[in-house]
Amino acid sequence: DGGAVFCSSAQVAERVRALRAHGKLNNKHTYVGRNSRLDTLQAAVLLVMLARFPDDLRLRVSRAERYSTLFQSDARVTTPSQRNTSDSELHAYGVYTVRV
């Protein structure tokens, strides 16, 4: 019932803040949202995971690049594309989906 959002867009950040508080923005319910809270144990686990996040993300990207290289020779397989390779806009590859 909790999580974290990383973004560099002020517009996206504003909407996410509204969604976490039942969609309320400037004392007006603009969106359908929710109000989820982390308990102490979940927050402690998330803090540890956040410290490892940059390394985990680099490992995911590295594995995704390896998969893409391996699938490259098969024209029947379409792999995910990386729009931008800057560190501020890396694909997290929570799921590496291919089209066959």
Backbone as ProteinMPNN parsed JSONL, in Angstrom:
{"seq_chain_A": "DGGAVFCSSAQVAERVRALRAHGKLNNKHTYVGRNSRLDTLQAAVLLVMLARFPDDLRLRVSRAERYSTLFQSDARVTTPSQRNTSDSELHAYGVYTVRV", "coords_chain_A": {"N_chain_A": [[0.809, -1.198, 0.0], [2.058, 1.176, -0.513], [4.732, 3.215, -1.825], [7.193, 4.638, -4.025], [7.872, 7.502, -6.011], [9.744, 8.678, -8.671], [10.632, 11.505, -10.408], [11.284, 14.089, -12.832], [9.699, 16.077, -13.608], [7.807, 18.871, -12.865], [5.086, 19.078, -13.235], [4.178, 16.413, -13.335], [4.963, 15.625, -10.763], [3.301, 17.258, -9.187], [0.766, 16.228, -9.821], [1.037, 13.596, -8.864], [1.349, 14.101, -6.123], [-1.204, 15.087, -5.609], [-2.759, 12.803, -6.167], [-1.975, 11.063, -4.144], [-3.267, 12.071, -1.983], [-6.07, 11.583, -1.93], [-6.722, 12.734, -4.379], [-6.773, 15.445, -4.008], [-6.079, 18.798, -4.697], [-4.903, 21.954, -4.14], [-6.965, 22.462, -2.219], [-9.144, 21.365, -3.536], [-10.843, 18.639, -4.909], [-9.506, 17.282, -7.484], [-8.75, 15.019, -8.891], [-9.429, 11.457, -8.955], [-8.177, 9.843, -6.303], [-5.965, 8.337, -3.841], [-5.193, 7.538, -0.41], [-2.611, 6.311, 0.868], [-0.585, 4.763, 3.278], [2.667, 4.001, 4.549], [3.675, 1.467, 6.809], [5.852, 1.3, 9.691], [7.746, -0.79, 9.389], [7.631, -1.325, 6.595], [8.542, 1.154, 5.67], [11.165, 1.156, 6.661], [12.301, -0.955, 5.203], [12.036, 0.1, 2.627], [13.772, 2.317, 2.798], [16.285, 1.042, 2.916], [16.222, -0.216, 0.428], [16.13, 2.011, -1.264], [18.668, 3.072, -0.938], [20.168, 1.241, -2.318], [19.173, 1.478, -4.843], [20.302, 2.986, -7.164], [22.466, 1.284, -7.968], [21.089, -1.129, -8.394], [19.418, -0.337, -10.498], [21.275, 0.234, -12.538], [22.245, -2.359, -12.927], [19.925, -3.673, -13.858], [19.54, -2.275, -16.28], [21.879, -2.976, -17.608], [21.499, -5.749, -17.878], [19.21, -5.731, -19.479], [20.231, -4.547, -21.797], [21.963, -6.585, -22.554], [20.138, -8.699, -23.055], [18.789, -7.533, -25.223], [20.847, -7.418, -27.109], [21.303, -10.158, -27.486], [18.847, -10.941, -28.602], [18.847, -9.513, -30.927], [19.634, -10.654, -33.371], [17.475, -12.081, -34.256], [14.901, -11.528, -36.316], [12.235, -11.804, -35.8], [11.738, -11.016, -33.262], [10.889, -8.31, -31.242], [12.3, -5.933, -29.217], [12.273, -4.023, -26.099], [12.643, -0.465, -26.386], [15.083, 2.014, -25.645], [14.534, 5.23, -24.999], [16.129, 7.403, -24.238], [19.445, 7.713, -23.184], [20.455, 9.028, -21.025], [21.418, 9.439, -17.583], [19.359, 10.491, -16.082], [17.012, 9.67, -17.193], [16.569, 6.853, -17.349], [15.231, 3.718, -18.356], [13.494, 1.655, -16.141], [13.131, -1.061, -16.362], [11.441, -2.905, -14.961], [9.983, -4.931, -15.916], [10.938, -6.861, -18.624], [9.832, -6.875, -21.669], [9.105, -8.673, -24.6], [8.164, -8.713, -28.07], [6.923, -11.169, -30.145]], "CA_chain_A": [[0.0, 0.0, 0.0], [2.902, 2.368, -0.581], [5.768, 3.149, -2.839], [7.941, 5.856, -4.266], [7.822, 7.994, -7.389], [10.874, 9.514, -9.047], [10.368, 12.2, -11.662], [11.93, 15.399, -12.947], [8.679, 16.973, -14.13], [7.013, 19.513, -11.816], [3.678, 18.785, -13.521], [3.932, 15.033, -12.893], [5.089, 15.611, -9.299], [2.093, 17.868, -8.634], [-0.345, 15.282, -9.972], [1.28, 12.478, -7.951], [1.024, 14.588, -4.784], [-2.66, 15.153, -5.509], [-3.303, 11.444, -6.155], [-1.717, 10.41, -2.855], [-4.15, 12.672, -0.981], [-7.445, 11.448, -2.43], [-6.927, 13.578, -5.555], [-6.96, 16.839, -3.591], [-5.072, 19.745, -5.15], [-5.348, 23.319, -3.808], [-8.247, 22.339, -1.508], [-10.193, 20.937, -4.456], [-10.624, 17.269, -5.359], [-9.369, 17.363, -8.926], [-8.578, 13.673, -9.43], [-9.751, 10.34, -8.073], [-6.879, 9.429, -5.765], [-6.011, 7.491, -2.66], [-4.362, 7.975, 0.687], [-1.956, 5.104, 1.365], [0.515, 5.04, 4.198], [3.578, 2.909, 4.866], [3.922, 1.267, 8.231], [7.265, 1.494, 10.047], [8.555, -1.854, 8.797], [7.717, -1.076, 5.16], [9.391, 2.329, 5.476], [12.554, 0.756, 6.915], [12.734, -1.741, 4.042], [12.159, 1.023, 1.494], [14.999, 3.106, 2.968], [17.409, 0.192, 2.512], [16.126, -0.415, -1.024], [16.473, 3.271, -1.933], [20.13, 3.22, -0.916], [20.712, 0.342, -3.353], [18.459, 1.694, -6.096], [21.149, 3.301, -8.33], [23.202, 0.084, -8.395], [20.104, -2.074, -8.936], [18.967, 0.185, -11.788], [22.353, 0.003, -13.509], [22.284, -3.792, -13.204], [18.775, -3.965, -14.716], [19.812, -1.722, -17.608], [22.926, -3.816, -18.189], [20.884, -7.016, -18.283], [18.309, -5.455, -20.609], [21.082, -4.364, -22.977], [22.457, -7.919, -22.921], [19.019, -9.396, -23.689], [18.546, -6.918, -26.534], [21.933, -7.864, -27.979], [21.08, -11.565, -27.808], [17.671, -11.053, -29.463], [19.047, -8.667, -32.111], [19.802, -11.435, -34.593], [16.209, -12.719, -34.632], [14.008, -10.48, -36.824], [10.876, -12.02, -35.293], [11.65, -10.517, -31.887], [11.002, -6.865, -31.016], [12.679, -5.698, -27.82], [11.986, -2.671, -25.631], [13.611, 0.538, -26.822], [15.494, 3.011, -24.657], [14.41, 6.538, -25.653], [17.216, 8.304, -23.892], [20.406, 6.985, -22.362], [20.978, 9.851, -19.939], [21.155, 8.841, -16.277], [18.141, 11.02, -15.478], [15.829, 9.108, -17.847], [16.763, 5.44, -17.645], [14.109, 2.788, -18.214], [13.764, 0.845, -14.951], [13.041, -2.472, -16.736], [10.79, -3.759, -13.976], [9.614, -6.079, -16.752], [11.542, -6.787, -19.966], [8.811, -7.499, -22.513], [9.428, -8.789, -26.018], [7.067, -9.06, -28.981], [7.357, -12.22, -31.062]], "C_chain_A": [[0.851, 1.26, 0.0], [3.941, 2.208, -1.654], [6.474, 4.466, -2.958], [7.832, 6.217, -5.736], [9.019, 8.902, -7.589], [10.534, 10.19, -10.362], [11.094, 13.538, -11.659], [10.958, 16.439, -13.48], [7.854, 17.547, -12.975], [5.533, 19.191, -11.989], [3.31, 17.368, -13.052], [3.981, 14.965, -11.368], [3.843, 16.189, -8.641], [0.909, 16.909, -8.704], [-0.188, 14.102, -9.019], [0.95, 12.896, -6.516], [-0.491, 14.653, -4.576], [-3.256, 13.747, -5.387], [-3.087, 10.75, -4.813], [-2.639, 10.925, -1.757], [-5.589, 12.711, -1.498], [-7.725, 12.359, -3.612], [-7.068, 15.057, -5.245], [-5.767, 17.701, -4.013], [-5.622, 21.145, -4.918], [-6.754, 23.328, -3.208], [-9.424, 21.979, -2.411], [-9.861, 19.519, -4.918], [-10.693, 17.227, -6.876], [-9.331, 15.993, -9.581], [-9.165, 12.655, -8.452], [-8.408, 9.81, -7.595], [-7.043, 8.505, -4.588], [-5.078, 8.053, -1.602], [-3.766, 6.728, 1.329], [-0.78, 5.501, 2.24], [1.368, 3.79, 4.391], [3.617, 2.714, 6.369], [5.434, 1.351, 8.46], [8.167, 0.454, 9.401], [8.722, -1.651, 7.291], [8.633, 0.116, 4.865], [10.861, 1.979, 5.68], [13.109, -0.041, 5.742], [12.942, -0.832, 2.84], [13.423, 1.876, 1.601], [16.234, 2.318, 2.544], [17.408, 0.02, 0.996], [16.504, 0.86, -1.786], [17.98, 3.492, -1.978], [20.772, 2.376, -2.014], [20.15, 0.617, -4.738], [19.357, 2.04, -7.283], [21.917, 2.088, -8.862], [22.259, -0.942, -9.013], [19.633, -1.635, -10.319], [20.025, -0.035, -12.864], [22.441, -1.473, -13.892], [21.12, -4.199, -14.117], [19.008, -3.487, -16.139], [20.853, -2.578, -18.321], [22.354, -5.15, -18.682], [19.959, -6.816, -19.485], [19.107, -5.26, -21.891], [21.606, -5.706, -23.468], [21.352, -8.724, -23.62], [18.778, -8.854, -25.099], [19.599, -7.351, -27.54], [21.71, -9.313, -28.418], [19.899, -11.756, -28.764], [17.842, -10.336, -30.801], [19.098, -9.465, -33.412], [18.514, -12.108, -35.067], [15.196, -11.647, -35.029], [12.576, -10.635, -36.315], [10.657, -11.395, -33.922], [11.845, -9.008, -31.856], [11.25, -6.651, -29.534], [12.303, -4.273, -27.399], [13.05, -1.695, -26.13], [13.88, 1.519, -25.699], [15.475, 4.354, -25.362], [15.645, 7.401, -25.462], [18.175, 7.542, -22.985], [21.011, 7.847, -21.27], [20.594, 9.221, -18.603], [19.857, 9.333, -15.656], [16.875, 10.42, -16.091], [16.026, 7.646, -18.231], [15.459, 4.666, -17.47], [14.438, 1.882, -17.028], [13.725, -0.656, -15.24], [12.537, -3.34, -15.585], [10.321, -5.045, -14.636], [10.284, -5.858, -18.109], [10.618, -7.571, -20.893], [9.262, -7.529, -23.969], [8.169, -9.119, -26.802], [7.613, -10.057, -29.978], [6.314, -12.374, -32.144]], "O_chain_A": [[0.403, 2.307, 0.468], [4.014, 1.172, -2.316], [6.362, 5.321, -2.08], [7.714, 5.344, -6.596], [9.281, 9.788, -6.776], [10.183, 9.518, -11.331], [11.471, 14.05, -10.605], [11.357, 17.566, -13.773], [7.27, 16.795, -12.196], [4.807, 19.049, -11.005], [2.257, 17.161, -12.449], [3.135, 14.321, -10.748], [3.377, 15.657, -7.633], [0.14, 16.795, -7.749], [-1.17, 13.652, -8.428], [0.338, 12.127, -5.775], [-0.995, 14.318, -3.504], [-4.164, 13.531, -4.584], [-3.914, 9.943, -4.389], [-2.778, 10.287, -0.714], [-6.232, 13.76, -1.496], [-8.879, 12.727, -3.828], [-7.44, 15.843, -6.117], [-4.613, 17.381, -3.727], [-6.684, 21.491, -5.437], [-7.619, 24.096, -3.63], [-10.574, 22.263, -2.076], [-8.719, 19.235, -5.278], [-11.767, 17.149, -7.473], [-9.821, 15.819, -10.696], [-9.369, 12.953, -7.276], [-7.59, 9.374, -8.405], [-8.119, 7.954, -4.357], [-4.271, 8.941, -1.879], [-4.363, 6.155, 2.241], [-0.074, 6.468, 1.954], [0.858, 2.67, 4.396], [3.594, 3.686, 7.124], [6.201, 1.461, 7.503], [9.247, 0.791, 8.915], [9.827, -1.787, 6.767], [9.411, 0.08, 3.911], [11.716, 2.463, 4.939], [14.251, 0.166, 5.331], [13.923, -0.982, 2.112], [14.078, 2.13, 0.59], [17.125, 2.859, 1.89], [18.455, 0.098, 0.354], [17.132, 0.786, -2.842], [18.504, 4.038, -2.949], [21.802, 2.755, -2.573], [20.618, 0.033, -5.715], [19.192, 1.435, -8.342], [22.005, 1.893, -10.074], [22.582, -1.555, -10.03], [19.467, -2.466, -11.211], [19.702, -0.445, -13.978], [22.685, -1.8, -15.053], [21.31, -4.983, -15.047], [18.713, -4.203, -17.096], [20.715, -2.868, -19.51], [22.691, -5.614, -19.771], [19.935, -7.64, -20.399], [18.712, -5.745, -22.951], [21.683, -5.936, -24.675], [21.596, -9.353, -24.65], [18.588, -9.618, -26.045], [19.28, -7.621, -28.698], [21.906, -9.65, -29.586], [19.938, -12.627, -29.633], [17.045, -10.546, -31.715], [18.644, -8.981, -34.449], [18.475, -12.65, -36.172], [14.686, -10.932, -34.167], [11.788, -9.692, -36.393], [9.52, -11.26, -33.472], [12.833, -8.488, -32.374], [10.49, -7.135, -28.695], [12.047, -3.419, -28.248], [14.216, -2.059, -26.278], [12.995, 1.816, -24.897], [16.307, 4.604, -26.233], [16.135, 8.039, -26.394], [17.736, 6.799, -22.107], [21.989, 7.441, -20.643], [19.568, 8.549, -18.501], [19.302, 8.661, -14.787], [15.779, 10.635, -15.573], [15.676, 7.251, -19.344], [14.685, 4.931, -16.55], [15.563, 1.391, -16.929], [14.233, -1.446, -14.444], [13.125, -4.375, -15.271], [10.266, -6.103, -14.008], [10.194, -4.767, -18.673], [10.633, -8.802, -20.892], [9.743, -6.528, -24.5], [7.231, -9.72, -26.278], [8.653, -9.818, -30.593], [6.468, -13.209, -33.036]]}, "name": "protein", "num_of_chains": 1, "seq": "DGGAVFCSSAQVAERVRALRAHGKLNNKHTYVGRNSRLDTLQAAVLLVMLARFPDDLRLRVSRAERYSTLFQSDARVTTPSQRNTSDSELHAYGVYTVRV"}
